[in-house]
Amino acid sequence: MTQDSLPARTVAMAVIRAAEAQGGGAMVLKRGDPGSGIIMIKVMDRTGQSVIYSQTRDPDGRPVWFRPTGRSPVPEAAADERLARERKFDPDIWIIEIQNDALSHPLDPEML
C-alpha cells in the first residue's frame, strides 16, 4: 500500500505516534472523514508560536505537505483562526495539535 492510498485515519495516527515517539504531546482536536479527510497539523512551542502543516498533492498527484500560514511561525491565535476557517470550509478535515519546540512535522515529509 502506498502513501497515496493510505486512509486519513491511518496517516493521522502515524502523525500522533511519531510526535509522541519524539517526546512531544499530540492530540486529535477534530476527527475528520476516516478515509479521505484532509489532515492539518498545528505544531506549537512553549513560547506561543505555531506552524500549520496541511496535506496537498503536487502537480504529479503525489501527497506532499505545505505550510498554509507561511514559513515563519505565527502566534497561536492566528493559527487557531486559520484552522477555524478551514473547519468551516471542510467538515471532513482532521485537526491534530502537537507540542514541539522545534515546530517540525513529526514525519519529516516532502514539503511543497
JOPEFEN-V326164 format. One line per field, one symbol per residue. phi: phi as a letter, one per 30 degrees, with the letter a starting at -180 (. if undefined). burial: b if it has 16 or more other ideal C-beta (glycine too) atoms within 10 Angstrom, else e. Layout:
# JOPEFEN-V326164
phi->???
burial->???
This chain:
# JOPEFEN-V326164
phi->.cdecddeeddeddddddddddjcdbaddbdcddcbddcbcccbcdcjcbbccbdabdeciddbbbcdcjdddbeedddddddddddddbdcdcbccbcaddhcddchddcc
burial->eeeeeeebbebbeebbebbeeeebebebebebeeeebbbbbbbbbeeebbbbbbbeeeeeeebbbebebeeebbebeebbebbeebeeeeeebbbbbbebeebebbbeeeee
